[in-house]
Amino acid sequence: MNYHGTFIAVSDDCRADHAKVPVARGSGRTVAQIQYEMLSAHPFTYTQEDVLFESWFARQGLAAGDDEKAELRAAFLAKDQPCLRTSPLARTHGWGLLFDADGRIALVAKDSPEYSAHLASDDHKVIKAMRAKRA
């Protein structure tokens, strides 16, 4: 399920002209906030599976021990899950997602020189995030 050596560029219909830190809406943290906090604080630490599960788990508001959390993760990943091409970070907030050869992820701001370099690079596969709206 993880990408390796891949760069997910922002979607074609992303309205953000620069990378934006997700802001709170309502009482709970959004998926974008959770994913941003994970990936900005720990670049090249988490895989796609880690990010998807941890963001789901955090939104559930569950308290679980290590064994129970491992069981929940196995059950979560046993079902088909949307990949990070659907992440609000890449669809609406202006963040590219860079996956290294081991599948670990780092954020790349749309308005950074590194973003342009990754778009033009032959070192990895470049794919776009899913569009937020139908064409």
N, CA, C and O atoms as a GROMACS GRO file, in nm:
protein
  540
    1MET      N    1   0.081  -0.119   0.000
    1MET     CA    2   0.000   0.000   0.000
    1MET      C    3   0.086   0.127   0.000
    1MET      O    4   0.036   0.234  -0.033
    2ASN      N    5   0.211   0.117   0.036
    2ASN     CA    6   0.297   0.235   0.046
    2ASN      C    7   0.360   0.270  -0.088
    2ASN      O    8   0.388   0.182  -0.170
    3TYR      N    9   0.382   0.400  -0.110
    3TYR     CA   10   0.458   0.447  -0.226
    3TYR      C   11   0.606   0.442  -0.190
    3TYR      O   12   0.644   0.455  -0.074
    4HIS      N   13   0.689   0.423  -0.293
    4HIS     CA   14   0.835   0.424  -0.277
    4HIS      C   15   0.894   0.507  -0.390
    4HIS      O   16   0.857   0.489  -0.506
    5GLY      N   17   0.985   0.596  -0.357
    5GLY     CA   18   1.048   0.679  -0.459
    5GLY      C   19   0.947   0.756  -0.543
    5GLY      O   20   0.956   0.758  -0.666
    6THR      N   21   0.852   0.819  -0.477
    6THR     CA   22   0.742   0.887  -0.546
    6THR      C   23   0.723   1.027  -0.487
    6THR      O   24   0.745   1.050  -0.368
    7PHE      N   25   0.682   1.119  -0.574
    7PHE     CA   26   0.646   1.253  -0.530
    7PHE      C   27   0.501   1.277  -0.569
    7PHE      O   28   0.467   1.271  -0.687
    8ILE      N   29   0.415   1.304  -0.470
    8ILE     CA   30   0.276   1.339  -0.496
    8ILE      C   31   0.268   1.491  -0.498
    8ILE      O   32   0.281   1.557  -0.395
    9ALA      N   33   0.245   1.546  -0.619
    9ALA     CA   34   0.232   1.691  -0.636
    9ALA      C   35   0.090   1.734  -0.600
    9ALA      O   36  -0.001   1.651  -0.599
   10VAL      N   37   0.072   1.860  -0.570
   10VAL     CA   38  -0.062   1.910  -0.536
   10VAL      C   39  -0.156   1.889  -0.654
   10VAL      O   40  -0.113   1.884  -0.769
   11SER      N   41  -0.283   1.878  -0.625
   11SER     CA   42  -0.383   1.854  -0.729
   11SER      C   43  -0.392   1.973  -0.824
   11SER      O   44  -0.358   2.086  -0.790
   12ASP      N   45  -0.439   1.944  -0.944
   12ASP     CA   46  -0.452   2.050  -1.045
   12ASP      C   47  -0.550   2.159  -1.003
   12ASP      O   48  -0.536   2.274  -1.046
   13ASP      N   49  -0.647   2.124  -0.920
   13ASP     CA   50  -0.746   2.225  -0.881
   13ASP      C   51  -0.723   2.281  -0.740
   13ASP      O   52  -0.814   2.340  -0.681
   14CYS      N   53  -0.604   2.263  -0.687
   14CYS     CA   54  -0.570   2.320  -0.555
   14CYS      C   55  -0.566   2.472  -0.567
   14CYS      O   56  -0.494   2.527  -0.650
   15ARG      N   57  -0.644   2.539  -0.484
   15ARG     CA   58  -0.653   2.686  -0.490
   15ARG      C   59  -0.544   2.756  -0.411
   15ARG      O   60  -0.527   2.877  -0.423
   16ALA      N   61  -0.470   2.683  -0.331
   16ALA     CA   62  -0.365   2.745  -0.250
   16ALA      C   63  -0.247   2.784  -0.339
   16ALA      O   64  -0.196   2.702  -0.414
   17ASP      N   65  -0.204   2.909  -0.331
   17ASP     CA   66  -0.089   2.953  -0.409
   17ASP      C   67   0.042   2.930  -0.334
   17ASP      O   68   0.150   2.945  -0.390
   18HIS      N   69   0.030   2.894  -0.207
   18HIS     CA   70   0.146   2.858  -0.125
   18HIS      C   71   0.099   2.754  -0.021
   18HIS      O   72  -0.020   2.740   0.004
   19ALA      N   73   0.193   2.685   0.038
   19ALA     CA   74   0.159   2.584   0.138
   19ALA      C   75   0.104   2.651   0.263
   19ALA      O   76   0.161   2.748   0.313
   20LYS      N   77  -0.007   2.597   0.312
   20LYS     CA   78  -0.073   2.655   0.430
   20LYS      C   79  -0.081   2.551   0.541
   20LYS      O   80  -0.109   2.434   0.517
   21VAL      N   81  -0.056   2.596   0.662
   21VAL     CA   82  -0.073   2.510   0.779
   21VAL      C   83  -0.222   2.496   0.803
   21VAL      O   84  -0.292   2.597   0.814
   22PRO      N   85  -0.273   2.373   0.812
   22PRO     CA   86  -0.417   2.354   0.834
   22PRO      C   87  -0.461   2.416   0.966
   22PRO      O   88  -0.391   2.406   1.068
   23VAL      N   89  -0.577   2.480   0.964
   23VAL     CA   90  -0.631   2.542   1.085
   23VAL      C   91  -0.750   2.463   1.136
   23VAL      O   92  -0.813   2.388   1.062
   24ALA      N   93  -0.779   2.482   1.263
   24ALA     CA   94  -0.888   2.409   1.328
   24ALA      C   95  -1.022   2.454   1.274
   24ALA      O   96  -1.043   2.571   1.240
   25ARG      N   97  -1.113   2.358   1.267
   25ARG     CA   98  -1.253   2.384   1.233
   25ARG      C   99  -1.336   2.306   1.332
   25ARG      O  100  -1.330   2.183   1.335
   26GLY      N  101  -1.411   2.373   1.411
   26GLY     CA  102  -1.492   2.303   1.510
   26GLY      C  103  -1.410   2.262   1.631
   26GLY      O  104  -1.305   2.320   1.659
   27SER      N  105  -1.460   2.163   1.702
   27SER     CA  106  -1.399   2.126   1.829
   27SER      C  107  -1.284   2.026   1.816
   27SER      O  108  -1.191   2.028   1.897
   28GLY      N  109  -1.288   1.939   1.715
   28GLY     CA  110  -1.183   1.838   1.702
   28GLY      C  111  -1.080   1.875   1.597
   28GLY      O  112  -1.100   1.965   1.516
   29ARG      N  113  -0.968   1.803   1.601
   29ARG     CA  114  -0.864   1.824   1.500
   29ARG      C  115  -0.909   1.761   1.368
   29ARG      O  116  -0.974   1.657   1.367
   30THR      N  117  -0.873   1.826   1.258
   30THR     CA  118  -0.907   1.773   1.126
   30THR      C  119  -0.802   1.671   1.082
   30THR      O  120  -0.694   1.663   1.140
   31VAL      N  121  -0.836   1.594   0.980
   31VAL     CA  122  -0.740   1.499   0.923
   31VAL      C  123  -0.616   1.575   0.875
   31VAL      O  124  -0.504   1.530   0.896
   32ALA      N  125  -0.638   1.689   0.812
   32ALA     CA  126  -0.525   1.768   0.762
   32ALA      C  127  -0.433   1.811   0.877
   32ALA      O  128  -0.311   1.805   0.864
   33GLN      N  129  -0.491   1.855   0.988
   33GLN     CA  130  -0.409   1.895   1.103
   33GLN      C  131  -0.328   1.777   1.157
   33GLN      O  132  -0.208   1.791   1.184
   34ILE      N  133  -0.392   1.664   1.172
   34ILE     CA  134  -0.325   1.546   1.226
   34ILE      C  135  -0.210   1.504   1.135
   34ILE      O  136  -0.099   1.480   1.182
   35GLN      N  137  -0.236   1.496   1.006
   35GLN     CA  138  -0.133   1.455   0.911
   35GLN      C  139  -0.021   1.559   0.906
   35GLN      O  140   0.096   1.522   0.900
   36TYR      N  141  -0.055   1.685   0.907
   36TYR     CA  142   0.047   1.790   0.905
   36TYR      C  143   0.137   1.781   1.029
   36TYR      O  144   0.259   1.788   1.018
   37GLU      N  145   0.076   1.766   1.146
   37GLU     CA  146   0.153   1.757   1.270
   37GLU      C  147   0.249   1.638   1.266
   37GLU      O  148   0.364   1.650   1.308
   38MET      N  149   0.203   1.525   1.216
   38MET     CA  150   0.288   1.406   1.208
   38MET      C  151   0.405   1.429   1.113
   38MET      O  152   0.520   1.405   1.148
   39LEU      N  153   0.375   1.475   0.992
   39LEU     CA  154   0.476   1.482   0.887
   39LEU      C  155   0.569   1.602   0.900
   39LEU      O  156   0.685   1.594   0.861
   40SER      N  157   0.521   1.713   0.954
   40SER     CA  158   0.609   1.829   0.970
   40SER      C  159   0.706   1.810   1.086
   40SER      O  160   0.820   1.855   1.081
   41ALA      N  161   0.661   1.743   1.190
   41ALA     CA  162   0.746   1.722   1.307
   41ALA      C  163   0.846   1.607   1.287
   41ALA      O  164   0.952   1.605   1.351
   42HIS      N  165   0.813   1.513   1.199
   42HIS     CA  166   0.897   1.393   1.182
   42HIS      C  167   0.910   1.356   1.035
   42HIS      O  168   0.855   1.255   0.992
   43PRO      N  169   0.983   1.437   0.955
   43PRO     CA  170   0.998   1.403   0.813
   43PRO      C  171   1.073   1.271   0.794
   43PRO      O  172   1.165   1.238   0.870
   44PHE      N  173   1.031   1.197   0.694
   44PHE     CA  174   1.090   1.068   0.660
   44PHE      C  175   1.090   0.970   0.777
   44PHE      O  176   1.184   0.892   0.795
   45THR      N  177   0.983   0.974   0.856
   45THR     CA  178   0.967   0.882   0.969
   45THR      C  179   0.851   0.786   0.945
   45THR      O  180   0.862   0.667   0.973
   46TYR      N  181   0.740   0.838   0.894
   46TYR     CA  182   0.617   0.760   0.880
   46TYR      C  183   0.594   0.714   0.736
   46TYR      O  184   0.632   0.781   0.641
   47THR      N  185   0.531   0.597   0.723
   47THR     CA  186   0.487   0.547   0.593
   47THR      C  187   0.342   0.590   0.571
   47THR      O  188   0.276   0.641   0.661
   48GLN      N  189   0.295   0.566   0.450
   48GLN     CA  190   0.155   0.598   0.420
   48GLN      C  191   0.061   0.524   0.514
   48GLN      O  192  -0.036   0.582   0.564
   49GLU      N  193   0.087   0.396   0.540
   49GLU     CA  194   0.002   0.319   0.631
   49GLU      C  195   0.001   0.380   0.770
   49GLU      O  196  -0.104   0.387   0.834
   50ASP      N  197   0.118   0.423   0.818
   50ASP     CA  198   0.126   0.487   0.949
   50ASP      C  199   0.039   0.612   0.955
   50ASP      O  200  -0.038   0.632   1.050
   51VAL      N  201   0.050   0.697   0.854
   51VAL     CA  202  -0.023   0.824   0.851
   51VAL      C  203  -0.173   0.799   0.843
   51VAL      O  204  -0.250   0.862   0.916
   52LEU      N  205  -0.214   0.709   0.755
   52LEU     CA  206  -0.357   0.681   0.741
   52LEU      C  207  -0.416   0.625   0.870
   52LEU      O  208  -0.523   0.668   0.914
   53PHE      N  209  -0.347   0.528   0.930
   53PHE     CA  210  -0.401   0.469   1.052
   53PHE      C  211  -0.400   0.569   1.166
   53PHE      O  212  -0.501   0.584   1.235
   54GLU      N  213  -0.289   0.638   1.189
   54GLU     CA  214  -0.281   0.730   1.302
   54GLU      C  215  -0.380   0.845   1.289
   54GLU      O  216  -0.435   0.889   1.390
   55SER      N  217  -0.403   0.894   1.168
   55SER     CA  218  -0.501   1.002   1.152
   55SER      C  219  -0.642   0.949   1.177
   55SER      O  220  -0.724   1.019   1.237
   56TRP      N  221  -0.672   0.827   1.133
   56TRP     CA  222  -0.802   0.766   1.162
   56TRP      C  223  -0.817   0.744   1.313
   56TRP      O  224  -0.920   0.779   1.371
   57PHE      N  225  -0.715   0.688   1.375
   57PHE     CA  226  -0.719   0.656   1.518
   57PHE      C  227  -0.739   0.782   1.601
   57PHE      O  228  -0.820   0.783   1.694
   58ALA      N  229  -0.666   0.888   1.568
   58ALA     CA  230  -0.679   1.014   1.643
   58ALA      C  231  -0.820   1.072   1.630
   58ALA      O  232  -0.872   1.127   1.727
   59ARG      N  233  -0.881   1.060   1.515
   59ARG     CA  234  -1.016   1.115   1.494
   59ARG      C  235  -1.122   1.033   1.567
   59ARG      O  236  -1.231   1.084   1.596
   60GLN      N  237  -1.092   0.907   1.598
   60GLN     CA  238  -1.189   0.823   1.669
   60GLN      C  239  -1.197   0.856   1.817
   60GLN      O  240  -1.297   0.826   1.882
   61GLY      N  241  -1.093   0.917   1.871
   61GLY     CA  242  -1.091   0.951   2.013
   61GLY      C  243  -1.083   0.829   2.102
   61GLY      O  244  -1.135   0.829   2.214
   62LEU      N  245  -1.018   0.725   2.053
   62LEU     CA  246  -1.007   0.600   2.129
   62LEU      C  247  -0.887   0.602   2.223
   62LEU      O  248  -0.786   0.666   2.196
   63ALA      N  249  -0.902   0.531   2.333
   63ALA     CA  250  -0.790   0.506   2.423
   63ALA      C  251  -0.764   0.356   2.416
   63ALA      O  252  -0.852   0.277   2.450
   64ALA      N  253  -0.646   0.318   2.373
   64ALA     CA  254  -0.617   0.176   2.356
   64ALA      C  255  -0.473   0.148   2.395
   64ALA      O  256  -0.384   0.230   2.374
   65GLY      N  257  -0.452   0.031   2.452
   65GLY     CA  258  -0.317  -0.014   2.483
   65GLY      C  259  -0.246  -0.055   2.355
   65GLY      O  260  -0.306  -0.057   2.248
   66ASP      N  261  -0.119  -0.089   2.366
   66ASP     CA  262  -0.040  -0.125   2.249
   66ASP      C  263  -0.097  -0.245   2.174
   66ASP      O  264  -0.105  -0.245   2.052
   67ASP      N  265  -0.137  -0.349   2.249
   67ASP     CA  266  -0.190  -0.470   2.185
   67ASP      C  267  -0.322  -0.440   2.114
   67ASP      O  268  -0.343  -0.484   2.000
   68GLU      N  269  -0.410  -0.367   2.181
   68GLU     CA  270  -0.539  -0.335   2.120
   68GLU      C  271  -0.520  -0.243   1.999
   68GLU      O  272  -0.590  -0.256   1.899
   69LYS      N  273  -0.427  -0.150   2.009
   69LYS     CA  274  -0.400  -0.060   1.897
   69LYS      C  275  -0.344  -0.138   1.778
   69LYS      O  276  -0.378  -0.108   1.664
   70ALA      N  277  -0.260  -0.236   1.804
   70ALA     CA  278  -0.207  -0.319   1.696
   70ALA      C  279  -0.318  -0.398   1.628
   70ALA      O  280  -0.316  -0.414   1.506
   71GLU      N  281  -0.413  -0.447   1.705
   71GLU     CA  282  -0.528  -0.519   1.648
   71GLU      C  283  -0.615  -0.424   1.565
   71GLU      O  284  -0.660  -0.460   1.456
   72LEU      N  285  -0.638  -0.304   1.616
   72LEU     CA  286  -0.716  -0.205   1.542
   72LEU      C  287  -0.646  -0.168   1.411
   72LEU      O  288  -0.712  -0.153   1.308
   73ARG      N  289  -0.514  -0.154   1.415
   73ARG     CA  290  -0.437  -0.123   1.294
   73ARG      C  291  -0.449  -0.234   1.191
   73ARG      O  292  -0.471  -0.207   1.073
   74ALA      N  293  -0.436  -0.357   1.236
   74ALA     CA  294  -0.447  -0.471   1.144
   74ALA      C  295  -0.586  -0.475   1.080
   74ALA      O  296  -0.598  -0.499   0.959
   75ALA      N  297  -0.689  -0.452   1.159
   75ALA     CA  298  -0.826  -0.453   1.106
   75ALA      C  299  -0.847  -0.334   1.011
   75ALA      O  300  -0.913  -0.349   0.908
   76PHE      N  301  -0.792  -0.219   1.045
   76PHE     CA  302  -0.806  -0.099   0.960
   76PHE      C  303  -0.739  -0.122   0.825
   76PHE      O  304  -0.796  -0.092   0.721
   77LEU      N  305  -0.617  -0.175   0.827
   77LEU     CA  306  -0.542  -0.194   0.703
   77LEU      C  307  -0.589  -0.316   0.623
   77LEU      O  308  -0.553  -0.330   0.506
   78ALA      N  309  -0.668  -0.403   0.684
   78ALA     CA  310  -0.722  -0.518   0.612
   78ALA      C  311  -0.828  -0.474   0.510
   78ALA      O  312  -0.855  -0.545   0.413
   79LYS      N  313  -0.886  -0.358   0.533
   79LYS     CA  314  -0.986  -0.303   0.441
   79LYS      C  315  -0.916  -0.209   0.343
   79LYS      O  316  -0.812  -0.151   0.376
   80ASP      N  317  -0.971  -0.194   0.225
   80ASP     CA  318  -0.917  -0.098   0.129
   80ASP      C  319  -0.928   0.042   0.186
   80ASP      O  320  -1.031   0.081   0.240
   81GLN      N  321  -0.820   0.118   0.173
   81GLN     CA  322  -0.816   0.256   0.221
   81GLN      C  323  -0.773   0.347   0.107
   81GLN      O  324  -0.694   0.306   0.022
   82PRO      N  325  -0.823   0.469   0.103
   82PRO     CA  326  -0.775   0.564   0.001
   82PRO      C  327  -0.630   0.600   0.031
   82PRO      O  328  -0.591   0.612   0.147
   83CYS      N  329  -0.551   0.618  -0.074
   83CYS     CA  330  -0.410   0.652  -0.054
   83CYS      C  331  -0.395   0.801  -0.023
   83CYS      O  332  -0.493   0.875  -0.021
   84LEU      N  333  -0.274   0.843   0.000
   84LEU     CA  334  -0.249   0.982   0.036
   84LEU      C  335  -0.265   1.079  -0.081
   84LEU      O  336  -0.250   1.200  -0.063
   85ARG      N  337  -0.294   1.028  -0.200
   85ARG     CA  338  -0.330   1.118  -0.310
   85ARG      C  339  -0.461   1.191  -0.278
   85ARG      O  340  -0.492   1.293  -0.339
   86THR      N  341  -0.536   1.138  -0.182
   86THR     CA  342  -0.662   1.202  -0.141
   86THR      C  343  -0.644   1.290  -0.017
   86THR      O  344  -0.741   1.347   0.032
   87SER      N  345  -0.522   1.301   0.033
   87SER     CA  346  -0.497   1.381   0.154
   87SER      C  347  -0.533   1.527   0.130
   87SER      O  348  -0.500   1.582   0.026
   88PRO      N  349  -0.599   1.589   0.228
   88PRO     CA  350  -0.628   1.732   0.214
   88PRO      C  351  -0.502   1.818   0.209
   88PRO      O  352  -0.507   1.932   0.162
   89LEU      N  353  -0.390   1.766   0.256
   89LEU     CA  354  -0.265   1.842   0.247
   89LEU      C  355  -0.229   1.868   0.101
   89LEU      O  356  -0.189   1.979   0.066
   90ALA      N  357  -0.242   1.768   0.018
   90ALA     CA  358  -0.207   1.780  -0.125
   90ALA      C  359  -0.323   1.831  -0.210
   90ALA      O  360  -0.301   1.885  -0.318
   91ARG      N  361  -0.444   1.814  -0.163
   91ARG     CA  362  -0.560   1.856  -0.242
   91ARG      C  363  -0.598   2.002  -0.221
   91ARG      O  364  -0.639   2.070  -0.315
   92THR      N  365  -0.584   2.051  -0.099
   92THR     CA  366  -0.632   2.188  -0.072
   92THR      C  367  -0.533   2.278   0.002
   92THR      O  368  -0.550   2.400   0.000
   93HIS      N  369  -0.432   2.223   0.066
   93HIS     CA  370  -0.343   2.305   0.150
   93HIS      C  371  -0.208   2.336   0.086
   93HIS      O  372  -0.129   2.410   0.146
   94GLY      N  373  -0.179   2.284  -0.033
   94GLY     CA  374  -0.056   2.321  -0.104
   94GLY      C  375   0.070   2.250  -0.061
   94GLY      O  376   0.179   2.306  -0.071
   95TRP      N  377   0.058   2.125  -0.014
   95TRP     CA  378   0.175   2.048   0.027
   95TRP      C  379   0.195   1.929  -0.066
   95TRP      O  380   0.102   1.853  -0.092
   96GLY      N  381   0.317   1.914  -0.116
   96GLY     CA  382   0.354   1.794  -0.189
   96GLY      C  383   0.402   1.690  -0.089
   96GLY      O  384   0.446   1.725   0.021
   97LEU      N  385   0.394   1.563  -0.126
   97LEU     CA  386   0.436   1.454  -0.039
   97LEU      C  387   0.548   1.377  -0.108
   97LEU      O  388   0.527   1.319  -0.214
   98LEU      N  389   0.665   1.375  -0.047
   98LEU     CA  390   0.781   1.305  -0.103
   98LEU      C  391   0.803   1.175  -0.028
   98LEU      O  392   0.822   1.175   0.093
   99PHE      N  393   0.801   1.064  -0.101
   99PHE     CA  394   0.824   0.931  -0.045
   99PHE      C  395   0.965   0.888  -0.083
   99PHE      O  396   1.000   0.888  -0.201
  100ASP      N  397   1.045   0.850   0.016
  100ASP     CA  398   1.180   0.802  -0.015
  100ASP      C  399   1.174   0.656  -0.060
  100ASP      O  400   1.066   0.599  -0.074
  101ALA      N  401   1.289   0.595  -0.081
  101ALA     CA  402   1.296   0.458  -0.130
  101ALA      C  403   1.237   0.358  -0.030
  101ALA      O  404   1.196   0.248  -0.068
  102ASP      N  405   1.234   0.394   0.098
  102ASP     CA  406   1.178   0.307   0.201
  102ASP      C  407   1.030   0.336   0.228
  102ASP      O  408   0.971   0.273   0.315
  103GLY      N  409   0.970   0.430   0.153
  103GLY     CA  410   0.829   0.461   0.171
  103GLY      C  411   0.801   0.561   0.281
  103GLY      O  412   0.685   0.581   0.318
  104ARG      N  413   0.904   0.626   0.334
  104ARG     CA  414   0.886   0.726   0.439
  104ARG      C  415   0.854   0.861   0.375
  104ARG      O  416   0.903   0.891   0.266
  105ILE      N  417   0.772   0.942   0.441
  105ILE     CA  418   0.717   1.063   0.380
  105ILE      C  419   0.772   1.191   0.443
  105ILE      O  420   0.796   1.198   0.563
  106ALA      N  421   0.790   1.292   0.357
  106ALA     CA  422   0.822   1.428   0.402
  106ALA      C  423   0.733   1.524   0.325
  106ALA      O  424   0.696   1.499   0.210
  107LEU      N  425   0.699   1.635   0.389
  107LEU     CA  426   0.620   1.740   0.324
  107LEU      C  427   0.712   1.833   0.245
  107LEU      O  428   0.825   1.861   0.285
  108VAL      N  429   0.661   1.880   0.131
  108VAL     CA  430   0.734   1.977   0.050
  108VAL      C  431   0.635   2.088   0.014
  108VAL      O  432   0.533   2.063  -0.050
  109ALA      N  433   0.666   2.210   0.055
  109ALA     CA  434   0.578   2.324   0.029
  109ALA      C  435   0.572   2.356  -0.119
  109ALA      O  436   0.675   2.359  -0.187
  110LYS      N  437   0.452   2.381  -0.169
  110LYS     CA  438   0.428   2.410  -0.311
  110LYS      C  439   0.510   2.530  -0.358
  110LYS      O  440   0.554   2.534  -0.473
  111ASP      N  441   0.530   2.627  -0.271
  111ASP     CA  442   0.600   2.750  -0.307
  111ASP      C  443   0.751   2.744  -0.281
  111ASP      O  444   0.817   2.848  -0.284
  112SER      N  445   0.805   2.626  -0.257
  112SER     CA  446   0.948   2.614  -0.229
  112SER      C  447   1.027   2.574  -0.354
  112SER      O  448   0.971   2.515  -0.446
  113PRO      N  449   1.156   2.607  -0.358
  113PRO     CA  450   1.240   2.564  -0.470
  113PRO      C  451   1.250   2.411  -0.478
  113PRO      O  452   1.264   2.356  -0.587
  114GLU      N  453   1.244   2.344  -0.363
  114GLU     CA  454   1.252   2.198  -0.362
  114GLU      C  455   1.133   2.136  -0.435
  114GLU      O  456   1.148   2.033  -0.502
  115TYR      N  457   1.017   2.198  -0.424
  115TYR     CA  458   0.897   2.146  -0.491
  115TYR      C  459   0.919   2.144  -0.642
  115TYR      O  460   0.894   2.043  -0.708
  116SER      N  461   0.965   2.254  -0.697
  116SER     CA  462   0.991   2.262  -0.841
  116SER      C  463   1.097   2.161  -0.883
  116SER      O  464   1.086   2.099  -0.988
  117ALA      N  465   1.199   2.145  -0.800
  117ALA     CA  466   1.304   2.048  -0.831
  117ALA      C  467   1.250   1.906  -0.832
  117ALA      O  468   1.288   1.826  -0.918
  118HIS      N  469   1.163   1.873  -0.738
  118HIS     CA  470   1.105   1.738  -0.735
  118HIS      C  471   1.013   1.714  -0.855
  118HIS      O  472   1.008   1.602  -0.906
  119LEU      N  473   0.942   1.816  -0.898
  119LEU     CA  474   0.856   1.801  -1.017
  119LEU      C  475   0.937   1.766  -1.141
  119LEU      O  476   0.893   1.688  -1.224
  120ALA      N  477   1.055   1.825  -1.153
  120ALA     CA  478   1.138   1.807  -1.271
  120ALA      C  479   1.236   1.689  -1.259
  120ALA      O  480   1.304   1.656  -1.357
  121SER      N  481   1.244   1.628  -1.143
  121SER     CA  482   1.344   1.524  -1.118
  121SER      C  483   1.308   1.391  -1.184
  121SER      O  484   1.191   1.355  -1.196
  122ASP      N  485   1.411   1.321  -1.227
  122ASP     CA  486   1.395   1.184  -1.278
  122ASP      C  487   1.428   1.081  -1.170
  122ASP      O  488   1.426   0.961  -1.197
  123ASP      N  489   1.459   1.127  -1.049
  123ASP     CA  490   1.497   1.038  -0.941
  123ASP      C  491   1.380   0.963  -0.881
  123ASP      O  492   1.398   0.864  -0.810
  124HIS      N  493   1.258   1.009  -0.909
  124HIS     CA  494   1.140   0.945  -0.853
  124HIS      C  495   1.022   0.965  -0.948
  124HIS      O  496   1.025   1.050  -1.037
  125LYS      N  497   0.920   0.888  -0.926
  125LYS     CA  498   0.797   0.900  -1.004
  125LYS      C  499   0.717   1.019  -0.951
  125LYS      O  500   0.710   1.040  -0.830
  126VAL      N  501   0.658   1.098  -1.040
  126VAL     CA  502   0.576   1.212  -1.002
  126VAL      C  503   0.432   1.184  -1.041
  126VAL      O  504   0.402   1.155  -1.156
  127ILE      N  505   0.343   1.194  -0.943
  127ILE     CA  506   0.199   1.180  -0.968
  127ILE      C  507   0.127   1.296  -0.901
  127ILE      O  508   0.178   1.356  -0.806
  128LYS      N  509   0.010   1.325  -0.949
  128LYS     CA  510  -0.069   1.435  -0.893
  128LYS      C  511  -0.166   1.382  -0.787
  128LYS      O  512  -0.211   1.268  -0.793
  129ALA      N  513  -0.196   1.466  -0.691
  129ALA     CA  514  -0.302   1.436  -0.593
  129ALA      C  515  -0.434   1.437  -0.667
  129ALA      O  516  -0.447   1.497  -0.774
  130MET      N  517  -0.531   1.370  -0.609
  130MET     CA  518  -0.664   1.365  -0.670
  130MET      C  519  -0.726   1.504  -0.668
  130MET      O  520  -0.704   1.583  -0.576
  131ARG      N  521  -0.803   1.531  -0.770
  131ARG     CA  522  -0.874   1.659  -0.776
  131ARG      C  523  -0.979   1.664  -0.666
  131ARG      O  524  -1.037   1.562  -0.629
  132ALA      N  525  -1.003   1.783  -0.615
  132ALA     CA  526  -1.104   1.801  -0.511
  132ALA      C  527  -1.244   1.800  -0.571
  132ALA      O  528  -1.341   1.762  -0.505
  133LYS      N  529  -1.254   1.842  -0.696
  133LYS     CA  530  -1.384   1.845  -0.764
  133LYS      C  531  -1.369   1.781  -0.902
  133LYS      O  532  -1.260   1.777  -0.958
  134ARG      N  533  -1.480   1.732  -0.954
  134ARG     CA  534  -1.477   1.675  -1.088
  134ARG      C  535  -1.446   1.783  -1.192
  134ARG      O  536  -1.483   1.899  -1.174
  135ALA      N  537  -1.380   1.743  -1.297
  135ALA     CA  538  -1.345   1.839  -1.403
  135ALA      C  539  -1.468   1.881  -1.481
  135ALA      O  540  -1.458   1.961  -1.574
   0.00000   0.00000   0.00000
